[in-house]
Amino acid sequence: MYCDRVHEAGYYELLGVDRSASVAEIKSAYRAKARASHPDAGGSPAEFHRLRQAYETLSDPRRRADYDRGLAPAPVRVRRRPRDFGEDPSFVATIPPLDPESLPWWHRGGECASPATPERPGHAPAAILLGWLLLVVLPLLAGPLLLTIWLLLATAVAIWLVRRHLLLRQARERFASEFGRTVVFGRPGADADQWGERLTAELLERYLTRLPSVRIFHGLAWPGSVFADVDHAVLAGRRLVLIESKTWLPGHYAADEDGTLWRDDRLFRGGATRLPAAIEAYRELLPGVEIRGALVVYPSRAGEITTEEDFEVPAPPMTPEQFVEEIGGWLAAQPSTVDVEVLRTVRRQVVG
């Protein structure tokens, strides 16, 4: 099977890009048009095939150079795609071993490994310094009247510090009474086809619990729902990541801003995600909380999963290694702060 000859300007016009367009711009234009012209979306198979030819020519530097010189694209035999035999029911992926020393955020978690508290220290260090000045330094510089004033102020500061200490201790006791030492809430799916969720649960506990503030959730409902709409979530301070576990065929995966998924530069019809909508729902539930999403993808048969590594989109596909490095580093910005109200709200969304 050989590519048809097409007029020189046809490919650029077909994709709607300038002749100076970068490969990234060509890919973006192709994706936008492929969604509308794909046969599954009601488009013409011939038009989609020609669009694909244009993309394959202009995204290849050598073929594009020939094309731009006014030559017809060199006859290129279309490579046969390896036959996908579908999922292997007997195949189960494993969590790849990661060297913690290779994770940029790992020691940040270790250095801050102190008991998580529901409150921040606030202005206590500054108050202690002020009290030291009032009690020690200033009396040496003042007369009797000023000394009396300073002693009264010092007494007030000392009372304030003691009261604050008692309130903080009471808050810690209430926190321990409500949450105990629980770090993981809920359970991953137990069905045979939900082994991806169980792998992600193990991944989260093995690595992200390095951060003392981290709380892990499995099976969360959207606000107003009673079903487990979100596979997992991880909370650290006021940062929350919503996660879906996916078991997909080996290949190269990417996602667009609207959640459209791609596999090997083709529209992916073998799966979908609701994470973009879930993120918006949780942003309404938790105003002021930073929320992002991640698709942790495992191969459903022997083969390799790779991703485009564009982690700025709402629901980027990630390998387990990429997830631990990227999301772990993001959560490590608030390694030892637990926001009780946010924790309480997210925990209420756990189903069952």
Residue pairs with C-beta under 8 A, 6 or more apart in sequence:
1 77
1 78
2 75
2 76
2 77
2 78
3 53
3 57
3 73
3 75
3 76
3 78
4 50
4 53
5 72
5 73
6 50
6 53
6 54
6 72
6 73
8 67
8 70
10 54
11 53
11 54
11 57
11 58
11 67
12 18
12 19
12 21
12 58
14 33
14 50
14 51
14 54
15 21
15 26
15 29
15 30
15 33
15 51
15 54
15 55
15 58
16 29
16 33
17 25
17 26
17 29
17 58
19 68
21 29
21 58
23 59
26 55
26 58
26 59
27 55
27 59
27 265
30 51
30 54
30 55
30 59
30 265
31 256
31 260
31 262
33 51
34 48
34 51
34 52
34 266
34 267
35 41
35 260
35 267
36 43
37 43
37 44
37 47
37 48
37 51
38 48
38 267
39 45
39 48
40 267
40 269
55 265
56 63
57 63
57 64
57 67
57 73
58 64
58 67
63 73
63 74
63 76
66 73
66 74
67 73
81 264
84 249
85 301
86 249
86 301
87 247
87 249
87 300
87 301
88 300
88 301
88 302
91 299
91 300
91 301
91 302
92 195
93 195
93 196
93 199
93 247
93 298
93 299
93 300
94 199
95 199
95 202
95 203
95 206
95 320
96 319
96 320
96 321
98 207
98 321
98 324
100 106
100 207
100 210
103 207
103 324
103 325
103 328
103 329
104 325
104 329
105 325
105 328
105 329
105 332
106 210
106 328
108 332
108 335
109 210
109 211
109 212
109 328
109 332
109 335
110 210
112 211
112 212
112 335
112 336
113 210
113 212
113 336
114 212
114 336
115 212
116 212
116 213
116 336
116 337
116 338
117 168
117 171
117 172
117 175
117 336
117 337
117 338
118 171
118 172
118 174
118 175
118 338
118 339
118 340
119 168
119 171
120 337
122 164
124 161
124 164
127 157
127 160
127 161
127 164
128 161
130 157
131 154
131 157
131 158
131 161
134 150
134 153
134 154
134 157
135 154
138 146
138 150
139 147
139 150
139 151
142 150
175 338
175 340
178 344
179 343
183 205
183 209
183 214
183 215
183 216
184 201
184 205
184 215
184 216
184 217
184 218
185 215
185 216
185 217
185 218
185 347
185 350
186 217
186 218
186 219
186 220
186 350
186 351
186 352
187 201
187 218
187 219
187 352
188 194
188 197
188 198
188 200
188 201
188 218
188 219
188 231
188 232
188 245
189 197
189 198
189 219
189 228
189 231
190 198
193 247
194 245
195 247
196 245
196 246
196 247
196 296
196 298
197 218
197 231
197 232
197 245
199 245
199 298
199 320
200 231
200 232
200 243
200 245
200 296
200 320
201 216
201 218
201 232
203 296
203 320
203 323
203 324
204 216
204 232
204 234
205 216
207 324
207 328
208 214
208 216
208 234
208 324
208 327
208 328
208 331
209 216
210 328
211 236
211 328
211 331
211 332
211 335
211 336
212 335
212 336
213 236
213 237
213 334
213 335
213 336
213 337
213 338
214 234
214 235
214 236
214 331
215 234
215 235
215 236
215 338
215 343
215 346
215 347
216 232
216 233
216 234
217 232
217 233
217 234
217 235
217 346
217 347
217 349
217 350
218 231
218 232
218 350
219 228
219 230
219 231
219 350
219 351
219 352
220 228
220 229
220 230
220 232
220 233
220 242
220 346
220 349
220 350
220 351
221 227
221 228
221 229
221 230
221 349
221 350
221 351
222 229
222 230
222 278
222 281
222 282
222 349
223 281
223 282
223 284
223 285
223 349
226 351
227 351
228 351
228 352
229 274
229 278
230 242
230 243
230 244
230 275
230 278
231 243
231 244
231 245
232 242
232 243
232 244
232 245
233 240
233 241
233 242
233 243
233 346
234 240
234 241
234 243
234 327
234 331
235 342
235 343
235 346
236 331
236 332
236 333
236 334
236 335
236 337
237 333
237 334
237 337
237 338
237 339
238 288
238 289
238 290
238 334
238 337
238 339
238 342
239 289
239 290
239 291
239 330
239 331
239 333
239 334
240 282
240 286
240 289
240 290
240 291
240 292
240 342
240 346
241 291
241 292
241 293
241 294
241 327
241 330
241 331
242 275
242 278
242 279
242 282
242 291
242 292
242 293
242 294
243 293
243 294
243 295
243 296
243 323
244 273
244 274
244 275
244 293
244 294
244 295
244 296
244 315
245 296
245 298
246 271
246 273
246 295
246 296
246 297
246 298
246 317
247 297
247 298
247 299
247 300
248 263
248 270
248 271
248 297
248 298
248 299
248 300
248 305
249 263
249 270
249 299
249 300
249 301
249 303
250 299
250 301
250 302
250 303
250 304
250 305
251 263
251 264
251 303
251 305
251 306
252 263
252 264
252 265
252 306
252 307
252 308
253 261
253 262
253 263
253 268
253 295
253 297
253 305
253 306
253 307
253 308
253 317
254 261
254 262
254 307
254 308
254 310
254 316
254 317
255 261
255 262
255 273
255 295
255 308
255 310
255 313
255 314
255 315
255 316
255 317
256 262
256 313
257 313
257 314
258 276
259 272
259 273
259 274
259 275
259 276
259 277
259 314
259 315
260 267
261 267
261 268
261 271
261 272
261 273
261 317
262 268
263 270
273 295
273 315
275 293
275 294
275 295
275 314
275 315
276 293
276 314
276 315
278 293
279 291
279 292
279 293
279 314
279 315
282 289
282 291
283 289
283 291
285 345
285 349
286 342
286 345
286 346
289 342
292 314
292 330
293 314
293 315
293 316
294 311
294 315
294 316
294 318
294 323
294 326
294 327
295 315
295 316
295 317
295 318
296 318
296 319
296 320
296 323
297 305
297 307
297 317
297 318
297 319
298 305
298 320
299 305
305 317
305 319
306 319
307 316
307 317
307 318
307 319
307 322
308 316
308 317
309 316
309 322
310 316
311 318
311 322
311 326
318 326
318 327
